[in-house]
Amino acid sequence: MHIDGGDERGGSGGAEATRRRPTIKDVAATAGVSRGTVSRYLNGGKWVSPDARDSVERAIRRTGYRTNQHARSLVTGRANALAFLLAEPQDRLFVDPTYAPLLRGAAEALAGHQMTLNLLVAGSPEERLNAVTYMSGGHVDGAMLISSHENDPLVDLLLEHEIPVVSCGLPLGRTDRVASVSVDEVGGAREMVAHLRSRGCRRIAMITGPEDQPGGRYRLQGYRDELGADFDQVLVASGDWSYESGTVAMTELLGRVGDIDAVFAASDAMAAGAIAALRRAGRRIPEDVAVGGFDDSALATSLDPTLTTMHQPFDQISAQMVALLLDIIAGGAIRSVTMPATLVVRGSS
């Protein structure tokens, strides 16, 4: 953008003045910190206190400072971009209600660092190789791994190519080598079962997720732990997080157990499928069967009745993944962060 500095008759003699681009010095002066602090913030935030970080972020917004990304890449040797790496088939990206808020939260967190987010899908062997080739070519500085499975070869490839990575959920079989951010799967499941029991339910079924993923394994563990001696394997059916699998699993449970009075589905999508199957079987919700989910995705409030579920703070999870990954890229240690899941009681229970 340029500003006309005058006209033919006077003043500046028709010279054009260009609005000066804000510099790191301007940001530092506005924030009341040193230029070194601003530079450290822009290069990952290592050794920058929370108060200084807040001051720098406010100053960047106030001054309109924008990093010259090409020059910055030449100086730092970094791409100034991270990958949102989905280890599932492409179609799952559009049907699973948990991926969109994670993706949005990651993009928002990176915007504060003036970095970009690249979406990569690696649900097949060919996609895995393509994604790792792209990342190891310097196009991104690290990867946020979404929906990994136990002993996933994708994780081995990331480690082999020394690509910094943070997993969303505990990386089963790799917890000593891969950083992670997750919710308290066990504690959240226990709280849901305790809630259903507090409603007077005694025959509480569960629809699990895949047990080679942390959400599937640890939510089932929480269900078992809370039931204790009342646990009965006949009340457990498996799903794959999808609506369709929830419908199939609930139909299977009703076929072999006649006196179910509650069901805990390990995802909101499977809970929605369970509700559909219960309705087809003539069961009222929650009068005959109470239903609980896990995620508190947008789907939960669109159901009739609205879904009681465990809230996952997706925006905080994404922001923590970004912060942890940037710290690792800057030389920090591999760490695991666990966040609480919170019970949200609605009409289905």
N, C-alpha and C positions, 0 to 999 in steps of 0.2 A: 504494500500500500504506500502511496506517496501523497504528499500534501503540496498543493500549489503555493509557492512562497511569494507571489506577487503578480503584477501584470506589466505590460510594456511601458507604463508611464512612471513607474517609480518603485520605491522601496528596494526590493531585492533585484531589480532589473530582470524579472522573469525567471530567475534561477529556481530550480526545483529542490525542495528539501525533503529528505527521506526520514521518516520516523526512525530513530535509532533503536536497534534491536536490544532488548534488555540483556545484560550480561550476568555472569556469576557474581561479579562485584556488586551489582545492583541488588541481587537477591540477598547477598550477605548483609548489605547495609540495611535493607528493609527488615530482615529477620533479626538483626542485632547479633549476628554470629560471624565467625571468621570465614574467609573464602574457602579455607581447607575443610571446614565443616560442611559447607554446601557441596563441595566436590565429593567428599566421602558419601554424603547422602545420595548424590546422583550416581555413584558407582556401587550402589548396593546397600548403603546404610550402615555398614560396619563401623563400630565405635562412635555412633551418633546417638546421643541420649534421646529418650522419648520427647522431652520438652523441646530440645533443639530440632528434632524431626518435625514436630508440629509447627514450630516457628518457620522453618524452611518451606514447608508445604503451603502455609498461608502466604508467605512472601512470593512464592512461585505463582500462585493464583493472582495476587495483587499486581505483580509486575508484568504478568503475561509472558514470563520467561519460557523459551522453548529450546531444548537441546538440539544442536546440530548433530543429528544421529550419525551421519556418515563420518564426520570428523571424530566423533566420540568413539566409533567403532575402530577407526584407524589407530587411535591412541591406546585404547584399552584392549584391543584384540577380541572384543566381544560383539555379539550380534545385537545386543539390547532387545532380545526377544526370548520368550519362553514358549514351550510347546504344551498344549492341553492334549495329552496323549490318551486316547480312548482305546482300551484293549478289548473291544467288542465289535461285532458286525455293524456296518454303517446304519442299518435300519433301526438299531437300538437307540441311536442318538436322538431320534425323533419321537420315539414312543415311551422311553423311560422318563418319568417326570422329574428325576433328580439331577439329570445332567445339565439341563438348561440353567438352573440357579447356580450350580457350581461354575459353569462356563461364564455366566454373567458376573459372578463375584470375582473370578480370576481376572477378567478383563478390567473391571473397575479398580481392583487393587493395583494392577500393572499400570493403569493410566496415571496413577499418582507418581510413579517412577519414570514416566515418559518412555515406557517400553511397550512392545506389542505382543500379542498373543497369537500363536499359530495353532490352528486346530488340525490334529493328525489322527487318523483312524487306523488302528492296527489290529483288526479282528481276524485276519487270515495270515498264513505264513508269508505270502507275497507282500502283503501290506506291512507286516512287521519288518521285513528286510528293507523295504522302501523307506519306511519311517526312520529306521536307524541310520540308513545311508544318508538321508537328508539331514538328520540331526548331527551326525558325526562330521558332516561337511561344513560345520560352522554356522549354519543358518539359525540356530538357537543356542542359548547358553545353558539350557537345562530343560527338564521335562517334569510336568505334573502328571503322574500316572493315575488314570481313573479306571476302576473296576478290574484290577489285576486278579489272577487266579493263582492258587498255590502251584509253585514250581513252573510258573509261566516262562516259556523260553524268551519272551520279550524282556523280562527282567534280566536274564542272563546276558542278552545282547547289550542292554544298556550298561551293565557293569563291565562287560568285556571292552566296550568302546569308551569307558570312563566318562559317560554322560551323566552329569549331576541329575539326581532324580529324587522326588518326594512322592510317596504313594498316598492316595486318598484311601484310608483304611490300612490296617496292619498288613504288610506284605508277607503273607504266610510262607514260611520257609526261608525268608530273607530278612527277618527283623533285625539281625545284627549288622546288615550291610546296606539297608535302604531306610532312609528317613520316612516318617509318616505322620499324618494328621488324621485322627479318627474321633468318632464319638464313643462314649462308653456303651458298647453294644450289650454287654452282659448286664450292666446296671439298668440300662433302659428297658431291656426285655423283662427283667425282674419287676420293675416298677409297673409295667403294663399288666403283667399277670396278677400282681398284688391288687391293682385297681379292679380288675375283673372279679377277683375273689371278693373284694369289698362290696361288690354289687350283688353278692349272694350266689355267684356262679361256682359250680363245683366240677362240671365236666367240661374243662377248657381244652379245646383242640388247638393245634398249631399248624400253620402252613409255613414251612421253612424256605429259605433261599438255598442256593447251591452251597454245599458244605466245603467246597474248595475255595470259598471266598469268606472273608472275615465276617461280613454281615450275616451270612448263612450259618456259619459255625458258631459264632459267639452269641447270636440272638437265641439260637436253640439252646445253648448252654445256660443262658439266663433263665429261659423258660423251665428247663429241667431243675435248675438250682432252686427256683422259687417254689415249684411244686413239691420238691423233695420226695417223700415217700408216696405221694399221690401221683407221681409221674407214671404215665402209661403209654408205651410206644404205639399202641393202636390208635391213639389220638393224634399222631403226627403224620403229616403228608408233605411231600416235597413239591416245590415250585421253582421257577427260574426268574422270579421278580416280576413277571408279566401278568397282565389282566387275565389272559387266556389260561395261564397255568394256575392262577387262583381259582378260576371257575372249575377246572378239571379236578384240582386237589380237594375243593370243598364238596364236589359231587362224590368223589371217592370216599371222603370221610363220612358223609351222610349215608352212603351205601353200606358201611360196615359198623357204624356206631349210631344208634337211634336216639340217645339221650344227651347229645351235645347241647350245652346251654351258653357256650361262648366259644369264640375262635379268635386267636391272635395270629394275624398274618404278618410276616416279616417285612412287608413293604405295603405302601398304600395302594399300589396298582393291584397286588394280589388280593388285598382286602376288598377292593372294588369288584374283582371277579368273584370273590366269595359271596358278597352281598347279592350279586346277580343269581348265583346258584341257589342260595337260600330262598330267594324270592320265588324262583321256579319250583322249589320244593314246598312252597306254601308256608314258610317260616317267617314270622314277623321279627323285625329288628327295631329295637332291642328286646321287645317283650318276650320272644321265644329264644332268640340267640343274640347275645351281645357280640359286637365286632370291634376289634382293635387293630390298628395298623402301625406302621413305623415309617417315618420320614417327615410328615407334615408338609407334603408337597401341595401344590395348588389344587391337585385332584381332590384332596381331603375335604375341602369346603364346597366342592361342586357336587358331591354325592348326596343322596336323599335316603336316609338321614345323613347329616354331616358326620364325618368320621372322627372318632376318638383315635388319637395317634401319638407317637413319640416325635417331638419336634427336633429335627436336626438343624443347627444354625449354619446353613449352607454358605452364607456370605462370610461368616467368621472362619469357617473351615477353609474356604478359598483364600481369604486374606492371610491366614496362618500358613497355608501351603506356599504362597508366594514369598512371604517373609522368610520362612525356613529355607526355601530353595535359594533365595538370593544370599542368605547367610552361608550356605554350603558353597555356592559359587565363589564367594569371597574368602573361602578357606575355613569356614566354621565346621563344627563337629556334626556328625550324624545324630539326630535326635528324633524321638517320637513324642508327639503331643496328643493328649486325650482331652476331649471336651464333653461336657455332660449333655445327655439327651433329656428333654423336658416333656412331661406328660401334658397333653392338651385334651381335655375332656369335652366331647361334643355329643351329638344325638345318638350315635350308634351304640352307646353303652349306658 
